[in-house]
């Protein structure tokens, strides 16, 4: 029987990897209801506890339930493993920076190298964060939080649409946030290199980020700025060329045909 705090199963944060196949396994397990026999967990877990699985480079990736008591892992000194099942993905994953901003009291987010069991109040906030992500699919991130979002999160916000019956104010807020997300998505996708000429950003800003500019390949009248595929991250030189060069029409067409 699971130990409970405040009437709920205890929540733990555990780790998963990419190269070792954990990520792929979780994706299949969520669809095919598979069970992992010996996932690394805290020694304190009991049957019925909940786990949130963090994958480095992706964030909080899935949730699952402990199915067996923990046992020492023969292949890993001083580590314990237990069977986990009822896997559900968090889509898109909650990136570490967004997680850190939402729950700054959890010190684990500063150095997420191991496993941890958050205090009840933090665990409750974490459950709420996961619930909102599954309900709103990253569109719950506010405009200030976009600078912390991952590429997947930015894309989700960039593609958001206001509810059909939303007020004018809500539509304007959604449009502003979507526009900010599209710009941030294009710059994050560029990863420091001009998406037109391929050269590295000319310099880094005070925060260490490479300096690029976002450019709308198509005008709003052509349904351009409203979709991330129509916005690219470019160096200042290519951006000025696209607007002012004698051959700007040719440049525009090349940008539209880029792979």
Backbone torsions as a table, in degrees:
resi	resn	phi	psi	omega
1	UNK	NA	132.7	-176.2
2	UNK	-70.9	135.8	171.7
3	UNK	-69.6	146.8	-173.9
4	UNK	-131.4	149.1	173.9
5	UNK	-123.4	118.8	-179.4
6	UNK	65.2	28.6	176.1
7	UNK	83.4	4.2	-178.6
8	UNK	-122.1	150.7	175.0
9	UNK	-59.5	149.1	177.7
10	UNK	-67.9	144.6	-178.8
11	UNK	-110.3	132.4	178.6
12	UNK	-123.6	151.0	171.8
13	UNK	-106.0	123.8	-180.0
14	UNK	-122.4	176.6	-172.6
15	UNK	-112.1	153.7	171.2
16	UNK	-142.1	164.6	-178.8
17	UNK	-123.8	176.4	176.9
18	UNK	-105.0	-53.9	-176.5
19	UNK	-64.9	-28.3	179.8
20	UNK	-84.5	1.4	175.9
21	UNK	92.7	-1.4	-178.2
22	UNK	-59.7	-45.5	-177.4
23	UNK	-59.8	-49.0	-179.3
24	UNK	-63.3	-39.8	179.2
25	UNK	-62.1	-43.8	179.9
26	UNK	-60.8	-40.4	179.3
27	UNK	-62.7	-40.2	177.8
28	UNK	-73.5	-40.5	-177.1
29	UNK	-62.9	-35.1	-179.6
30	UNK	-65.5	-27.4	-179.0
31	UNK	-92.5	-40.8	-172.1
32	UNK	-102.1	6.2	176.4
33	UNK	57.1	46.9	179.0
34	UNK	-82.1	162.9	179.2
35	UNK	-122.1	134.0	173.8
36	UNK	-92.3	131.4	-173.4
37	UNK	-76.4	-33.2	-168.0
38	UNK	-146.9	56.6	179.4
39	UNK	-71.6	141.2	179.5
40	UNK	-69.9	123.9	-175.1
41	UNK	-138.3	166.1	174.2
42	UNK	-63.2	150.5	178.4
43	UNK	-61.7	-25.0	-174.1
44	UNK	-81.7	-5.7	-174.4
45	UNK	-65.9	152.1	172.9
46	UNK	-131.1	163.2	-179.1
47	UNK	-57.5	131.1	180.0
48	UNK	101.0	-14.9	175.3
49	UNK	-62.6	157.2	177.9
50	UNK	-104.8	147.6	175.0
51	UNK	-128.1	145.8	170.0
52	UNK	-110.1	126.7	-175.5
53	UNK	-99.2	119.2	179.2
54	UNK	-97.9	131.9	175.7
55	UNK	-119.4	121.7	-177.3
56	UNK	-58.7	134.4	-178.9
57	UNK	90.1	-13.1	179.8
58	UNK	-121.3	-43.9	-180.0
59	UNK	114.6	-155.8	177.3
60	UNK	-72.2	110.1	-164.3
61	UNK	-102.4	-32.6	-175.3
62	UNK	-160.7	163.8	171.8
63	UNK	-119.8	157.3	179.4
64	UNK	-157.5	175.5	-178.2
65	UNK	-123.6	139.9	176.8
66	UNK	-73.3	129.1	-175.9
67	UNK	-108.9	-19.8	-178.3
68	UNK	-137.6	159.4	173.8
69	UNK	-63.7	152.7	179.4
70	UNK	-72.6	145.9	176.5
71	UNK	-134.0	149.4	179.0
72	UNK	-59.1	139.3	176.5
73	UNK	-89.0	124.0	-178.0
74	UNK	-66.0	-32.0	-176.1
75	UNK	-88.2	-0.8	-175.9
76	UNK	-144.4	105.0	-175.1
77	UNK	-60.6	133.0	176.6
78	UNK	62.4	25.4	173.7
79	UNK	-118.8	150.2	-178.9
80	UNK	-118.6	150.6	179.2
81	UNK	-131.0	153.4	177.2
82	UNK	-148.5	156.9	176.1
83	UNK	-74.6	140.1	176.4
84	UNK	-128.7	147.8	178.6
85	UNK	-149.2	-166.5	-177.2
86	UNK	53.7	45.5	-177.3
87	UNK	-71.5	131.6	173.8
88	UNK	-130.6	128.9	179.3
89	UNK	-75.2	154.9	171.2
90	UNK	-107.3	112.4	-169.2
91	UNK	-126.6	118.4	-7.4
92	UNK	-73.3	157.6	179.4
93	UNK	-55.5	151.0	177.7
94	UNK	-83.6	110.9	-175.9
95	UNK	-65.3	155.9	-175.3
96	UNK	-60.6	-41.7	-178.4
97	UNK	-66.4	-38.3	177.1
98	UNK	-67.2	-41.6	177.2
99	UNK	-60.4	-46.4	-178.7
100	UNK	-62.6	-40.5	-179.8
101	UNK	-68.0	-37.3	-177.3
102	UNK	-74.7	-34.0	-176.8
103	UNK	-131.5	71.5	-176.4
104	UNK	-65.5	-20.3	-177.8
105	UNK	-71.9	-17.0	-178.9
106	UNK	-85.6	104.0	-176.2
107	UNK	-64.4	-24.0	-180.0
108	UNK	-55.1	-32.0	-177.1
109	UNK	-65.5	-17.4	179.3
110	UNK	-80.0	-25.7	-178.7
111	UNK	-150.1	72.6	-172.5
112	UNK	-80.7	65.9	-176.6
113	UNK	-102.5	-8.1	-174.4
114	UNK	-136.7	-153.2	179.6
115	UNK	-114.2	155.3	-176.7
116	UNK	-153.0	158.8	175.9
117	UNK	-121.8	101.4	-177.3
118	UNK	-64.3	153.9	173.6
119	UNK	-63.3	156.3	-174.4
120	UNK	-52.2	-42.4	-177.8
121	UNK	-66.1	-40.0	178.5
122	UNK	-70.7	-38.3	177.6
123	UNK	-61.5	-39.2	178.6
124	UNK	-64.3	-40.6	178.3
125	UNK	-66.5	-36.6	178.7
126	UNK	-66.2	-41.6	176.6
127	UNK	-60.3	-40.5	179.0
128	UNK	-64.4	-40.5	179.2
129	UNK	-61.9	-43.9	179.3
130	UNK	-67.5	-41.6	178.8
131	UNK	-60.1	-45.0	179.3
132	UNK	-65.2	-38.3	179.4
133	UNK	-63.6	-42.4	-179.6
134	UNK	-69.2	-29.5	-179.2
135	UNK	-81.3	-42.4	-171.9
136	UNK	-108.1	-8.6	174.4
137	UNK	53.3	48.5	175.4
138	UNK	84.3	-12.7	179.1
139	UNK	-71.5	-6.2	175.9
140	UNK	-76.2	-14.7	179.3
141	UNK	-66.1	128.1	-178.8
142	UNK	-79.2	172.6	-173.5
143	UNK	-62.2	-36.7	179.7
144	UNK	-69.5	-27.5	-178.3
145	UNK	-79.7	-9.0	-177.6
146	UNK	-63.1	-29.6	-179.2
147	UNK	-67.3	-16.4	179.0
148	UNK	-99.0	-9.0	-171.2
149	UNK	-75.6	154.6	176.6
150	UNK	-81.6	173.6	178.7
151	UNK	-60.5	-43.0	179.7
152	UNK	-64.1	-41.1	179.2
153	UNK	-66.7	-43.0	178.8
154	UNK	-62.1	-40.6	178.7
155	UNK	-62.7	-41.5	179.6
156	UNK	-61.3	-42.7	178.8
157	UNK	-70.0	-37.8	-179.9
158	UNK	-62.7	-28.2	-178.4
159	UNK	-97.4	4.0	-176.8
160	UNK	-67.6	155.9	174.6
161	UNK	-133.5	142.4	177.4
162	UNK	-67.9	149.4	177.7
163	UNK	-58.9	143.6	-176.5
164	UNK	-52.9	-34.7	-176.6
165	UNK	-102.0	16.6	-178.9
166	UNK	-66.5	151.2	177.7
167	UNK	-68.7	166.2	178.6
168	UNK	-60.0	-40.9	179.9
169	UNK	-62.2	-45.5	-179.9
170	UNK	-63.8	-36.5	178.1
171	UNK	-65.8	-40.8	179.3
172	UNK	-65.7	-41.9	177.9
173	UNK	-62.3	-44.0	179.3
174	UNK	-63.6	-41.5	-179.5
175	UNK	-65.2	-40.8	179.6
176	UNK	-65.9	-43.4	179.6
177	UNK	-66.6	-39.2	179.0
178	UNK	-63.8	-42.1	179.7
179	UNK	-63.1	-41.1	178.4
180	UNK	-65.5	-38.5	-179.9
181	UNK	-68.1	-38.9	178.8
182	UNK	-61.8	-44.8	178.3
183	UNK	-62.2	-48.1	-179.0
184	UNK	-64.2	-36.8	179.5
185	UNK	-63.9	-45.5	-179.5
186	UNK	-61.5	-41.7	-179.3
187	UNK	-70.0	-38.7	178.0
188	UNK	-67.8	-39.9	179.1
189	UNK	-62.7	-37.1	-179.4
190	UNK	-64.9	-28.2	175.2
191	UNK	53.5	39.1	174.5
192	UNK	90.8	2.3	-179.0
193	UNK	-126.9	135.5	178.7
194	UNK	-58.0	127.7	-178.1
195	UNK	-78.6	0.4	176.6
196	UNK	-107.0	-58.5	-177.7
197	UNK	-90.3	-18.0	178.2
198	UNK	86.1	-2.4	-179.6
199	UNK	-77.8	155.1	177.7
200	UNK	-67.0	154.9	176.0
201	UNK	-54.7	143.0	-173.8
202	UNK	-67.3	-23.8	179.1
203	UNK	-162.9	171.0	175.7
204	UNK	-108.6	145.3	-179.1
205	UNK	-81.5	179.3	-176.8
206	UNK	-60.0	-30.8	-179.7
207	UNK	-85.2	3.5	177.7
208	UNK	90.9	-7.2	-178.9
209	UNK	-79.0	142.2	178.0
210	UNK	-67.0	141.3	-178.0
211	UNK	-88.7	114.8	171.1
212	UNK	-134.3	167.9	178.9
213	UNK	-123.5	149.8	178.1
214	UNK	-90.4	141.6	-178.2
215	UNK	-134.4	129.4	176.8
216	UNK	-82.3	117.0	179.3
217	UNK	-68.7	-38.1	179.0
218	UNK	-116.7	150.1	176.7
219	UNK	-74.3	161.6	177.3
220	UNK	-56.6	-36.6	179.5
221	UNK	-63.4	-23.6	178.6
222	UNK	-99.2	16.8	-179.2
223	UNK	62.9	36.5	-176.8
224	UNK	-87.6	-63.4	-171.4
225	UNK	-64.9	-9.3	-175.0
226	UNK	-87.1	7.7	-179.3
227	UNK	-143.2	137.5	-176.4
228	UNK	-61.8	-24.4	179.6
229	UNK	-70.3	-16.1	-178.8
230	UNK	-99.8	10.1	177.6
231	UNK	-127.8	133.7	-179.6
232	UNK	-127.4	158.4	175.6
233	UNK	-95.8	122.2	-175.8
234	UNK	-131.7	160.5	174.9
235	UNK	-73.9	158.7	-178.9
236	UNK	-56.3	-35.5	-178.5
237	UNK	-64.7	-48.4	179.6
238	UNK	-65.6	-33.8	179.2
239	UNK	-64.4	-45.1	178.8
240	UNK	-65.8	-38.7	177.9
241	UNK	-60.4	-41.9	-178.1
242	UNK	-62.9	-25.2	-177.5
243	UNK	-100.3	-30.7	-168.0
244	UNK	-125.7	-10.8	-176.5
245	UNK	-68.9	153.1	177.9
246	UNK	-61.0	-30.9	-179.6
247	UNK	-103.4	33.0	-175.5
248	UNK	-62.9	-28.2	177.9
249	UNK	-66.2	-42.1	177.4
250	UNK	-64.6	-40.6	179.3
251	UNK	-64.0	-44.1	178.5
252	UNK	-58.4	-44.6	-179.9
253	UNK	-65.4	-36.9	177.7
254	UNK	-66.5	-38.0	177.8
255	UNK	-63.8	-39.3	179.7
256	UNK	-69.1	-26.9	-177.6
257	UNK	-94.5	1.1	-175.6
258	UNK	-60.6	150.3	178.6
259	UNK	-77.8	NA	NA
